Amino acid sequence: MFSVAKTLKNAGLFAASAAIALSAGTQTFAAAEKETAQPVQTTATFGDWTVRCRKVSKQNDKLCEMIQVVPSKNKQGAIANLAVGRLPGDETIRLVIQLPIGVHLPSDVAMKVGEKAIAKAEFQSCYSSFCLARADLDAAALKRMKDAKSMTVSFKDRAEKSASISVSLSGFTAAHNETFNAGS
């Protein structure tokens, strides 16, 4: 899992490993919860999407993101992680996709609902075990995602062989509504 907000803040990108964020932030969250008697981080599940919100100021401002882990075919880990969110003060909704290393970096990651292309994500960076691609989602792309049951994420591997992943959109509308209304 990964955190959109932490990566945007720290790396200027839009996602990172949440394992680091969670392990590093657990004590901080616990201390803040004791001080405020309110949870600092909350999660809620909507179909195949999870909404994660965390308090980002003493005024109880929240930063929320919706995430999905796409399991590999053999269910031995994830083939992809997706996060949808935005930074405070920025109305642009972004999708970040975390894919395994070994992708063809000059190629974009294509996203389709049915036969209709909805967005292209550009690779931003790679780390020791994954690469990140980011796309801005406009109103038309979000509407198609809300109206569909699944989308296809396509990319090329290092040998330029095409690969596709089916991503469930079950719960996407409810998760979107919670994500972008909870922070207000």
Summary of the structure (lengths in Angstrom):
residues: 184
radius of gyration: 16.3
end to end distance: 24.3
largest distance: 53.0
contacts: 557
relative contact order: 0.18
helix: 26%
strand: 43%
